[in-house]
Amino acid sequence: MMGTRWMWAPAIAGCLVFTGTVAEEGVVTVTPLGGQDGEFCARDRALVFEYPTGTRILYDAGRTVAGPNDPRLGDIDVVLVSHVHGDHVGDQHIPEPNAGSCASADSSVNAMPNSNSVNIAVGKGAKMVTGSDMPAFFANKMQAAGGNGSDSVLVRFGGLVTIGGVEITTVPATHSNGLEAGFITGPLAEYLKGSGLSASVGPPTGYVLKFTNGLVVYLSGDTGITAEQELVVKDYYEARLAVINIGSTFTTGPNEAAYVINELVQPTSVIASHANEVATKDGKVVAGTKTEAFIKATDVPVHVPLSGVTMSFDGEANCTNGCS
């Protein structure tokens, strides 16, 4: 179990062996890449995780990362996509940081048919790690964008891949995962548009990331309440830091998300995500928002992801720097 601080290491013939290695020292940093510097805004999804030895992971680039040339990105080694809805995979994106307003980012750059996530992965030479039936779709997109289709990596529920020292797995999420017709070319796209349907790329996912400083992170994706949040995320993986959607209607709302944190996952701390609102003004949480309701209903420290403000977490998910 994760409480023993185990890690897997490659062995002969590609097998995995238990090493019993004690976690190394260091912190994991988390940097939100939102629509407006220093704020938590309506379309904000993207987070960059940096491993103590330098591996950088972009989670759900969405619409607030200005493509692969966004000056805030730096090097990216891994791109994660929880599901293919436009606000997560990136059907469009801002032309530059701070374009538009906190209520409505100016996401006027069309990223279809490839997506912002694919363009970033190809531009940065990164791996895309996804589950369900998404990897084959992304492999084709990466190839079409001038990249290497083999950089689209599959990890399904219960599986595990290790990239740059970070262990990555997918976990169930309860949501839809329909691919809009704009990501598809040819007759199929016209059929889908005409019928009002979207293409299926399998179920959506969340993620669990394991870092060698001992930190285990749960990324919820877009989800409702699921039994796996206790049985898999808490009991098996023992996640200590959670990133959870709180926006309601399309995902768990603030009270449902608080229940997930308080009763099911029970992490040390949590980062709010996907609030679908102007959650802050001048870096302070706005009264009466869903973000405020979530903070009040949650028993553990809630960290608000202010764009460009880097948070640091130790192996037990205690914030050591940069948290609001």
N, C-alpha and C positions, 0 to 999 in steps of 0.2 A: 504494500500500500504506500501511497505517497507520504504518509506520516513518517516513514522510515528514511525519507529522502533518498529513494532509489533513483537510479538512472540507467538507461539502456545504452550499450556501446556496441559497435559493430564487431563481429567476430569472424572466424574463418568461414568462407563460403557464404558470406552474407547473412549468417544467422545473428540472432540477438542474444546477448548474454547479460545476466545480472552482475553488475560490478560492485555494488555496495559502496560506491564512491560518495564521500561526503561532499555536499554542495560547496562550490567555491564562493569566495567572497565577492561582493559587488552588488550593484543595484541595476534594476531594469528601468529605463526611462520610457515615458509615454507622452507623446506630443500630439495634441489635436491639431488638425489642419482644417479649420472651419472657414466660414465666409468672411468674418470680420475679426481683426486682431483683438485679442483680449476679451472676446465675448463668446457666449454659447448661443448659437443662432438656429433659425428654423430648419435649415437644410443640412446642418452639420452632422456628419457621420464619421469622417475619416480620422483614424488614429495611426501614428507610427510608433511601434515598439522597437526599442534598441536593446539588444543583448549586451551584457557586460563586455564581451570581446569584440563588439562592433556590428554584428548581424542586425540588419534593419528590416522590419516587417511592416508593410502597409496593409491596414485592415479597412475594407469597404471604402474605397476612394470616393465614390459618389460624385457629386457635382461641385464640391468646393475645393478640389485640387485642380490647379490650372494646367492639366496635362503633364507630360513627362518633363517639361521645362520649368515647372513651378519651382522658384528658387528655394522654397521651404523644404522641398523633398530630400535633397541630398542623395546619397546612394540608397538604393532599395534592392534588397536581395530576394525578398519574397512578397508576393501580392496575394492577399486573401480576399475572397468574395463569398459572402454568406448566401447570397441568392441574386438572381439576375434582374430584379426590379431596378428601374432606371436610377432611383435615388441612391442605390448601393453600388451597382456595377458602373454607373456613370453613362447615361444616355447622352448627356450634355455636360458642360462644365464652364466654370468662370474663365474669362480670358486672362485674368491676373488676380492676385490676392486683393481682397477688399472691394472687388467690383460689386456694385449693387448695394443693398442694405441688409441689415440683420434679419428683417422680416422677409426679404426676397432677394436672394443672391442673384446677380446677373449671370446666370448660367446660359449664355447665348451661343456658346461654341458647341456645335453639333458633333458628338463623338461616335455616332452610329455610321456604319454598321459594326464597327469593331468594339467600341466602348472605351471609356476613359481608363478603366482598369487594364485592358489589353494594351492600349497605347502606352501606358506607363510601364507595364512589364516589359514590353519589347524595347522601349526607349532606354530602360535602365538595365536590360539584360538580366531581368529577374525571373525567378520561377513563379508560376501561378499554382497555388495549392488549393484544390477544391474537392468536394465530395459529390455524392450521388451521380448523376449523369452529366454534370457540368464539364468535366475535364476534356472530353472529346470535342465539345462545342468550342471551348476556349483554345484547344490545340489548333483547330481550323482557323479561328480568328487570329491567333498569333502568327500562323503561317502566312495568312493573307496580308498581315501588317508588316511582313518582312522579317519576322522573327523565326524561332525554331519551335515547331509544334511539340517537340519532346520536352520543352520547358513547362508544359502544362502537366502537373503532377496530380495523380489521384490519391486521395486518402478517404476511404469510406469508414462508416461507423465501426469502431472497434479496431481499426487499423492504426498505423503510426508511421510517420516519416520524420526523419531528422535532417534539417538543413541548417548549416552554419552553427551547429551545436544546439539548436532549438528543436524540441520535439513538438510535433503538430499532429492533432487528430481532430476529426469532426464529431459532433454530437447532434442528436435530433433537435429540430426546431419545428414548431407548429405554426405554419404560415403557408402562403401560396408561393409559387416559383415560376410563374408564367413569363415567357419571353415575348416581348412585344414585337410586332411584325417588322418594325424598323431595323431590327438587328439581323433580319433575314433578307436574302435577295432571291429573285426568280419568282416562278409561278406560285410557290408555296406562300410567299409573303402576300401576294394578291389574294389568295384564297383565305388566308387568316384575316386580313383586313376586311374582306367582304363579309365574312361570317361573324366578325366581332370576337374572334378567339385568339388565344395566344398559344405558342408552342411550349411543350413541356420539356424541361431539362432535369427531371427528377425532383425529389423533395429538397426543400431548403435545409440549411445546416446552421449550427453554431460551431464554435471551435474551442478546444482546450490547448493552450500553449504551456510548455514546461521549460523553464530556464534553469541553468546549472547553479544559479545562486539559491535555488530552492523554490522560487516563485512559480506558482501554478495559476494561470489566468483563464477564466471562462469568458468567452465572447458569445453573447446570446444570439447574435443576428437579430432578425425580426421573429418574435415568437410569442405565443401565449404561455400559460402555465402548463408545464408538463411534468409527469412523474419522473422523467429522466433527470430533471434538475436536482432531485434528491438522490436517486439511486445511482446515477452515473456521474454527474458533475461533483456532487458532494461526497458520496460514499466511496466511489472508486477513485476518482482523480483527485479528490480533496482540494478543490480550487480555493484559493485564498483571496484572490482579487477577481471581482466580477465587473464586466461591462454590460449593462442591461438597458434595453429599450424601455422608454416610459411614456411614449407618445399617445397611447390610447387609440381607439377606432381600428387602426391597422395592426396594432401590436398590444402588448400589455400596457395598461394605464398606470399611473403613479401608485395607486393602492394595490393593484395586482402585482406590480413589480416589487413593491415593498414586501408583499407576502412571499414572493419567490426568494428574496434576500433573507428575510427574517426566519422563515420556516423551512425552506427547502435547501438552498445553496449554503447559507450561513457562512459567508466569507468574512475575512477580517475587515475588508473595506470594499467600496463599490464606486465605479465611475458611471454617472448618469449618461444616457445616450438617446438619440432619436426622440427628442422632446417635441419636435414639430412646432416650435414657438420661439418668440424672442424671450429667452430665458433669463438673460442678464442685461443690465445697463451699467456701463462703466465698470464692468467686471463683477458686479454684485447681483445676486439673484433677485428678480423682480417679484414683489409680493403678489400673491394670488395665482401664480403660475403652477403648471403641473410639476415643474422642477422643485418649487418650494414644497408642494404637497408631498412629493416623494421623499424629500429630505426629512420632513417632519414625521413621516410614517415609518421611516427606516431606523433600525436599531444600531447599525454600524455606521462609521464615518462615510459620508457621501461626498465624493470629489466631483466638482463641476468642471467639465472639459473646456477651458477657455482657450480659444484658438491661439496657437503659437506659444503657449505657456507650458513648459516641460515639467512633468511630475516624475518623481523618482520613488521607487518602491524596493524595499528590501525583500528578503526571501519569505517573510511572513506577511507580506502585503501591507506593511506599515509605510505610510508616505513619509519620506525623509526630507523631501524638498519640493517646493513648487505647487503644493496643493492648496486649493481654496476651501 
